[in-house]
Amino acid sequence: MLATHGTFCQGIVNSYQMIAGVNEKLHTISLTDDGIGTFKQEFQMRMDNLLTDEVLIITDIKGGTPYNEAFNYHLKHPQQVRVIAGMNLPMLIEAGLAMETLTLDELYQLALTTGKAGVAGTDEDDLEDEIEF
């Protein structure tokens, strides 16, 4: 489950699909101008429907409403739900491609590791490893 402010989650799924193809197990929910109350109700209903499986919830920022609702849900279902904040495309691609073969804990660790590794800057010392233009 991808939970974000605005349409970030739909946009990153579109990018995922461009690279990795359609994944019917990726679900999204957005906090919109409809408000927090609407988001909370929709999130609860959608998660209750997904809870027949283990669920990794990836949110945009820690401390925001999507994260807070996800974390609260995790506290109620600690064996079936894990939560990550700081979504990025490398994280989503690796997790999306591996979700059928890994346990929830393995998927959680993969997403964290890949997400952190996917953040990088440029350094003149790395020029030999960069793509040629």
Protein Blocks (a to p, Z undefined) as FASTA:
>chain_A
ZZdehjllmmmmmmmmmmnopafkbccddddfkojklmmmmmmmmmmmmmmpccddddfb
ehiaklmmmmmmmmmmmmlpccdehiafklmmmmmmmmmmpcfklmmmmmmmmmmmmpcc
ddfklmmmpccZZ
